[in-house]
Amino acid sequence: MKQGSLILNALLACALFSMLVAFGLPSASAKAAPPPEATVEAPGEPELICETGRSIQVSGTAVVNVTPDRVLIQLGVQSNGTTPQRVEAANSATINRVIRALKALGVEEKDIVTDWYVIEPLYDDHNSLTIEGYRIYNIVAVTLRDISKVNKVIVAALNAGANQVVNVEFYLSDLRKYRDQARDLAVKAAREKAGDLASAAGAETGCVMSINENSWSYYNRGRYGWYGQSQNLWTQNTVQNAAPAGGEGGALTEAGPVKLGQISVRAEVSAVFSIK
């Protein structure tokens, strides 16, 4: 009897051990595994703090003078006739001769457009309603991409029958590039001016608190051309001469009545800097 109870106890012990193994015991490897390392984030860069308690306000101006690379020529043909049909026929014939002369000089058809066309009656006198005839004003605009041909084009058009040179206007095909250049120079001038003033007062400039910009361009034709305002003010800032696009600086047209000037691209900025 005693031997039977011993065998029963042994069987129960084996069964208990089997259950523990089946449901899992913490493994030695699990017990030996090190705890996960804590992730340490690198400190970020300190934010730039702009001290606004003290500030200095300055302005900067820059002018970039550039020789133009395009010209717009407006040529007119004025014709008179006793009837609308006759004056229109005469005007069309003259305009066609002018266009053929322009094309012979290499001007493309896409660069020749009708800019203005007006037909009006001619009265016997100022107070009369009696029509004596008709007059046509026909103006063509010619975009010339080779500015060395300005005078040749004008002479050829006049020889072909044009009787009016309404306007000759020079401009830049890449004005934005020079406007950006003038703006950069103006900002640089303002920053240098702010640094000099702050240094003279025993301080230094900090961050930019605000900035405003204004820019425009105009054609500088010489003594009788329009220069704009306050030339002397500009010389206190930045003035730079830029070479014309696709050519040497100072290139002019051939001898003739039209001489090239320069297009002045001006930029102005006003800026407020903090001082420390």
BADO-907778 format. One record per residue (C-alpha): residue number from 1; x, y, z. Coordinates in steps of 0.5 Angstrom, whole numbers, plus 2048, in hexadecimal, padded with zeros to 3 digits. Each point is the difference from the previous one (the first is absolute). Layout:
REC, n, X, Y, Z
REC, NUM, X, Y, Z
...
//
This chain:
REC, n, X, Y, Z
REC, 1, 800, 800, 800
REC, 2, 806, 805, 802
REC, 3, 803, 7FE, 7F9
REC, 4, 7FA, 802, 7FC
REC, 5, 7FF, 807, 803
REC, 6, 807, 801, 7FF
REC, 7, 7FF, 7FE, 7F8
REC, 8, 7FA, 805, 800
REC, 9, 804, 806, 803
REC, 10, 805, 7FF, 7FB
REC, 11, 7FB, 7FF, 7FA
REC, 12, 7FD, 807, 803
REC, 13, 806, 803, 800
REC, 14, 802, 7FE, 7F9
REC, 15, 7F9, 803, 7FE
REC, 16, 801, 807, 803
REC, 17, 807, 800, 7FD
REC, 18, 7FD, 7FF, 7F9
REC, 19, 7FB, 805, 801
REC, 20, 805, 805, 802
REC, 21, 804, 7FF, 7FA
REC, 22, 7FA, 800, 7FB
REC, 23, 7FE, 807, 803
REC, 24, 807, 803, 800
REC, 25, 805, 802, 805
REC, 26, 804, 806, 7FF
REC, 27, 806, 7FE, 7FC
REC, 28, 807, 801, 802
REC, 29, 801, 804, 7FA
REC, 30, 7FB, 805, 801
REC, 31, 802, 801, 807
REC, 32, 807, 801, 7FE
REC, 33, 7FE, 805, 7FA
REC, 34, 802, 808, 802
REC, 35, 7FB, 805, 801
REC, 36, 7FF, 804, 7F9
REC, 37, 804, 806, 800
REC, 38, 7FD, 807, 801
REC, 39, 800, 804, 7F9
REC, 40, 803, 807, 802
REC, 41, 7FE, 806, 7FB
REC, 42, 805, 804, 7FD
REC, 43, 7FE, 807, 803
REC, 44, 7FE, 805, 7FA
REC, 45, 803, 806, 7FE
REC, 46, 7FE, 806, 804
REC, 47, 7FB, 805, 7FC
REC, 48, 802, 806, 7FE
REC, 49, 7FE, 806, 804
REC, 50, 7FF, 806, 7FD
REC, 51, 801, 806, 805
REC, 52, 7FB, 805, 7FE
REC, 53, 801, 805, 806
REC, 54, 805, 804, 7FC
REC, 55, 800, 801, 7F8
REC, 56, 803, 804, 7FA
REC, 57, 7FC, 802, 7FA
REC, 58, 804, 801, 7FA
REC, 59, 7FF, 800, 7F8
REC, 60, 804, 7FE, 7FA
REC, 61, 800, 802, 7F9
REC, 62, 803, 7FC, 7FA
REC, 63, 800, 802, 7F8
REC, 64, 802, 7FB, 7FB
REC, 65, 801, 804, 7F9
REC, 66, 800, 7FB, 7FA
REC, 67, 800, 801, 7F9
REC, 68, 7F9, 7FE, 7FD
REC, 69, 800, 7FA, 7FB
REC, 70, 7F9, 801, 7FD
REC, 71, 7FD, 806, 7FD
REC, 72, 7F9, 801, 7FE
REC, 73, 7FF, 805, 7FA
REC, 74, 7F9, 803, 7FE
REC, 75, 800, 802, 7F9
REC, 76, 7FA, 804, 7FD
REC, 77, 7FD, 800, 7F9
REC, 78, 7FB, 806, 7FF
REC, 79, 7FC, 800, 7FA
REC, 80, 7FA, 805, 7FD
REC, 81, 7FB, 7FF, 7FB
REC, 82, 7F9, 802, 7FD
REC, 83, 7FD, 7F9, 802
REC, 84, 801, 7FB, 805
REC, 85, 801, 7FB, 7FB
REC, 86, 806, 804, 7FC
REC, 87, 803, 802, 807
REC, 88, 800, 7F9, 803
REC, 89, 803, 7FD, 7F9
REC, 90, 805, 806, 800
REC, 91, 802, 7FE, 808
REC, 92, 800, 7F9, 7FF
REC, 93, 805, 800, 7FA
REC, 94, 805, 805, 804
REC, 95, 7FF, 7FB, 806
REC, 96, 802, 7FA, 7FC
REC, 97, 806, 803, 7FD
REC, 98, 802, 802, 807
REC, 99, 7FF, 7F9, 803
REC, 100, 804, 7FD, 7FA
REC, 101, 806, 805, 801
REC, 102, 800, 7FE, 807
REC, 103, 800, 7F8, 7FF
REC, 104, 806, 802, 7FB
REC, 105, 804, 802, 806
REC, 106, 7FE, 7F9, 803
REC, 107, 7FB, 803, 805
REC, 108, 7FB, 7FA, 801
REC, 109, 7F8, 800, 7FE
REC, 110, 7FF, 7FF, 807
REC, 111, 803, 806, 803
REC, 112, 7FC, 805, 7FB
REC, 113, 7F9, 801, 803
REC, 114, 7FB, 805, 7FE
REC, 115, 800, 805, 807
REC, 116, 7FB, 805, 7FE
REC, 117, 7FB, 801, 7FA
REC, 118, 7FB, 806, 7FF
REC, 119, 7FC, 803, 7FA
REC, 120, 7FD, 807, 801
REC, 121, 7FC, 804, 7FB
REC, 122, 803, 807, 7FE
REC, 123, 7FB, 806, 800
REC, 124, 800, 806, 7FC
REC, 125, 802, 804, 806
REC, 126, 7FF, 800, 808
REC, 127, 7F9, 801, 800
REC, 128, 7FE, 7FD, 7FA
REC, 129, 7FC, 7F9, 7FF
REC, 130, 802, 7FF, 7F9
REC, 131, 805, 7FB, 7FF
REC, 132, 806, 801, 7FB
REC, 133, 804, 7FA, 801
REC, 134, 803, 7FB, 805
REC, 135, 806, 7FF, 804
REC, 136, 803, 7F9, 802
REC, 137, 805, 800, 806
REC, 138, 803, 7F9, 800
REC, 139, 806, 7FE, 805
REC, 140, 804, 7FA, 800
REC, 141, 804, 7FE, 806
REC, 142, 806, 7FC, 7FE
REC, 143, 804, 7FC, 806
REC, 144, 808, 800, 7FE
REC, 145, 804, 7FB, 803
REC, 146, 806, 802, 7FD
REC, 147, 801, 807, 803
REC, 148, 806, 802, 7FB
REC, 149, 7FB, 800, 7FA
REC, 150, 7FB, 806, 803
REC, 151, 803, 805, 7FB
REC, 152, 800, 7FC, 7FA
REC, 153, 7F8, 7FE, 802
REC, 154, 7FE, 807, 801
REC, 155, 803, 802, 7F9
REC, 156, 7FE, 7FA, 7FC
REC, 157, 7F9, 801, 803
REC, 158, 800, 808, 7FE
REC, 159, 803, 7FE, 7F9
REC, 160, 7FA, 7FB, 7FF
REC, 161, 7FB, 805, 802
REC, 162, 7FF, 801, 807
REC, 163, 7FF, 807, 802
REC, 164, 800, 800, 808
REC, 165, 805, 7FD, 805
REC, 166, 7FB, 800, 806
REC, 167, 805, 7FD, 805
REC, 168, 806, 7FD, 801
REC, 169, 800, 7FC, 807
REC, 170, 806, 7FC, 803
REC, 171, 7FF, 7FA, 805
REC, 172, 803, 7FA, 803
REC, 173, 7FE, 7F9, 7FE
REC, 174, 802, 7FE, 807
REC, 175, 7FE, 805, 804
REC, 176, 7FF, 7FC, 806
REC, 177, 807, 7FD, 801
REC, 178, 803, 808, 801
REC, 179, 7FA, 801, 804
REC, 180, 802, 7FB, 805
REC, 181, 807, 802, 800
REC, 182, 7FE, 807, 801
REC, 183, 7FC, 7FD, 806
REC, 184, 806, 7FC, 803
REC, 185, 804, 806, 800
REC, 186, 7FB, 804, 803
REC, 187, 800, 7FB, 806
REC, 188, 807, 800, 800
REC, 189, 801, 808, 801
REC, 190, 7FA, 800, 805
REC, 191, 804, 7FA, 804
REC, 192, 807, 804, 800
REC, 193, 7FD, 807, 802
REC, 194, 7FC, 7FD, 806
REC, 195, 807, 7FC, 802
REC, 196, 804, 807, 7FF
REC, 197, 7FB, 804, 804
REC, 198, 7FF, 7FB, 806
REC, 199, 808, 7FF, 800
REC, 200, 801, 808, 801
REC, 201, 7FB, 7FF, 805
REC, 202, 804, 7FB, 804
REC, 203, 7FA, 7FA, 7FE
REC, 204, 7FF, 7FB, 7FB
REC, 205, 7FB, 7FE, 7FC
REC, 206, 7FB, 7FA, 801
REC, 207, 7FB, 7FD, 7FC
REC, 208, 7FB, 803, 7FB
REC, 209, 7FA, 802, 803
REC, 210, 7FD, 803, 7F9
REC, 211, 801, 801, 7F9
REC, 212, 7FC, 804, 7FB
REC, 213, 802, 801, 7F8
REC, 214, 7FF, 804, 7FA
REC, 215, 803, 7FF, 7F9
REC, 216, 7FF, 803, 7F9
REC, 217, 804, 801, 7FA
REC, 218, 800, 806, 7FB
REC, 219, 804, 802, 7FA
REC, 220, 806, 805, 801
REC, 221, 800, 803, 7F9
REC, 222, 805, 806, 802
REC, 223, 800, 807, 800
REC, 224, 7F9, 801, 7FE
REC, 225, 7FD, 7F9, 803
REC, 226, 7FC, 7FF, 806
REC, 227, 805, 7FE, 806
REC, 228, 7FB, 7FF, 805
REC, 229, 801, 804, 807
REC, 230, 806, 801, 805
REC, 231, 806, 7FD, 7FC
REC, 232, 805, 803, 805
REC, 233, 7FC, 7FC, 805
REC, 234, 801, 7F9, 7FC
REC, 235, 808, 801, 801
REC, 236, 800, 800, 807
REC, 237, 7FE, 7F9, 7FF
REC, 238, 801, 7FB, 7FB
REC, 239, 801, 801, 7F8
REC, 240, 802, 7FB, 7FC
REC, 241, 801, 7FF, 7F8
REC, 242, 7FE, 7F9, 7FD
REC, 243, 803, 7FE, 7F9
REC, 244, 7FA, 7FF, 7FB
REC, 245, 7FD, 7FA, 7FF
REC, 246, 804, 7FC, 7FA
REC, 247, 805, 806, 7FF
REC, 248, 806, 804, 802
REC, 249, 7FE, 806, 805
REC, 250, 7FF, 806, 7FD
REC, 251, 7FE, 7FE, 7F9
REC, 252, 7FC, 805, 7FC
REC, 253, 7FC, 7FF, 7F9
REC, 254, 803, 802, 7FA
REC, 255, 801, 808, 7FE
REC, 256, 7F9, 803, 800
REC, 257, 7FB, 804, 803
REC, 258, 7FE, 7FB, 806
REC, 259, 806, 7FF, 805
REC, 260, 7FF, 7FB, 806
REC, 261, 800, 802, 807
REC, 262, 7FF, 7FB, 806
REC, 263, 7FA, 7FD, 804
REC, 264, 801, 802, 807
REC, 265, 7FD, 7FB, 805
REC, 266, 7FF, 802, 807
REC, 267, 7FF, 7FD, 806
REC, 268, 7FE, 803, 807
REC, 269, 800, 7FC, 806
REC, 270, 7FE, 803, 807
REC, 271, 802, 7FB, 806
REC, 272, 800, 800, 808
REC, 273, 805, 7FC, 803
REC, 274, 801, 7FE, 808
REC, 275, 806, 803, 803
REC, 276, 803, 7FC, 806
//
